Amino acid sequence: MRKTAALALMALLLTMVVFASGQQGEKMKMADPAEELAKSIARGKELFNDKSLGTSEKTCNSCHMAGGTKGAKMGEMTIKPFDDLGSKYPNYFMMGKKVMTLSQVVNFCVVKPLKGEALKLDDQKLTDLTAFVASVKATKKD
């Protein structure tokens, strides 16, 4: 009798596990990678124009004109337009005086010109800003 009860209990537990995992599979919908990247880039574009990243009353767009598609001047320094930065970093970043990743460069700008707090590496804002900056391609001049 004990053996039968133990087997029945094991069968019940196994059935519950199989049923539960089947239900989770139905609830879990696979994300479309291209759609998720597009959403991240869109959020990053919004953050690019958000003064709340720092306390200087500036946005990323204050130095990187037209969403980074046009060059600008900061004092005597010329700021080049973005052009496929995702493929150019890690690289030596002159203002940081060292080799940096693109996320580190974005954070440098948040901390220095925007006078904000560095974003943590796992912060979605840093991911979104970096995704946006990496997505910008130079515009061709006619």
C-alpha positions in Angstrom: 0.0 0.0 0.0 2.8 2.4 0.9 4.6 1.7 -2.4 1.4 2.3 -4.3 0.8 5.6 -2.5 4.4 6.7 -3.1 4.2 5.9 -6.8 0.8 7.7 -7.1 2.3 10.8 -5.4 5.3 10.7 -7.7 3.1 10.4 -10.7 1.0 13.3 -9.5 4.0 15.5 -8.9 5.4 14.7 -12.4 2.1 15.5 -14.0 2.0 18.8 -12.2 5.6 19.7 -13.3 4.8 18.8 -16.9 1.5 20.7 -16.9 3.1 23.8 -15.3 6.0 23.9 -17.7 3.5 23.5 -20.6 1.5 26.5 -19.4 4.6 28.6 -19.0 5.6 27.8 -22.5 2.2 29.1 -23.7 2.6 32.3 -21.8 6.2 33.0 -23.0 6.1 34.6 -26.4 9.3 34.9 -28.3 10.4 38.5 -28.7 11.2 39.8 -32.2 14.9 40.9 -31.9 14.6 43.6 -34.6 11.5 45.0 -32.9 13.1 45.0 -29.5 16.2 46.8 -30.9 14.0 49.4 -32.6 12.2 50.0 -29.3 15.5 50.5 -27.5 16.8 52.9 -30.1 13.5 54.9 -29.9 13.9 55.1 -26.1 17.5 56.1 -26.5 16.5 58.9 -28.9 14.1 60.3 -26.3 16.8 60.1 -23.6 19.2 61.9 -26.0 16.9 65.0 -25.6 16.2 64.5 -21.9 17.5 67.1 -19.4 16.9 64.8 -16.5 20.1 62.8 -17.2 22.0 65.5 -15.5 21.9 68.8 -13.7 23.5 71.1 -16.2 20.2 71.9 -18.0 21.9 70.3 -21.2 20.9 67.3 -23.2 23.1 65.1 -25.4 21.7 67.1 -28.3 23.2 70.3 -26.8 26.6 69.1 -28.1 25.7 66.5 -30.7 23.4 68.5 -33.0 20.4 67.1 -34.8 20.6 63.8 -32.9 24.3 63.5 -33.6 24.0 63.8 -37.4 25.6 67.3 -37.5 28.9 68.6 -36.3 29.2 71.2 -33.6 31.7 73.3 -31.6 32.2 73.1 -27.9 34.6 76.0 -27.1 37.6 75.4 -29.3 36.8 71.7 -29.8 35.1 70.4 -32.9 32.6 67.7 -32.3 32.2 65.4 -35.3 28.8 63.9 -36.3 28.2 60.3 -35.3 28.8 57.8 -38.0 28.3 54.2 -37.2 30.0 54.5 -33.8 28.9 51.0 -32.9 31.6 49.6 -35.3 34.3 52.1 -34.1 34.4 51.4 -30.4 36.2 50.3 -28.3 38.6 53.1 -29.3 40.8 55.8 -27.8 38.5 58.6 -26.6 40.3 61.9 -26.5 38.3 63.5 -23.8 38.5 60.5 -21.6 42.3 60.1 -22.4 42.0 56.3 -22.7 40.5 53.5 -24.7 36.8 53.2 -23.9 33.7 51.3 -25.0 30.8 53.2 -26.5 28.8 52.7 -23.3 31.7 54.2 -21.3 31.8 57.2 -23.7 28.1 57.7 -23.3 28.5 57.6 -19.5 31.4 60.0 -19.7 29.1 62.5 -21.4 26.4 61.9 -18.8 28.9 62.6 -16.0 31.0 65.4 -17.4 29.0 67.7 -19.7 25.5 66.8 -18.4 26.8 66.7 -14.8 24.7 63.6 -14.0 25.4 60.4 -12.2 27.0 57.6 -14.1 24.5 55.0 -15.3 25.1 51.4 -14.1 26.2 49.0 -16.8 22.9 47.1 -16.5 20.8 50.2 -16.5 18.3 50.1 -19.5 18.9 53.8 -20.0 22.6 53.3 -20.8 21.7 50.4 -23.1 19.1 52.5 -24.9 21.3 55.6 -25.2 24.2 53.5 -26.5 21.8 51.7 -29.0 20.6 55.0 -30.3 24.1 56.5 -30.6 25.3 53.3 -32.4 22.4 53.5 -34.8 23.2 56.9 -36.2 24.7 57.0 -39.6 26.3 60.0 -41.3 24.0 61.8 -43.6 25.3 62.2 -47.2 25.7 65.7 -48.4 24.1 66.5 -51.8 
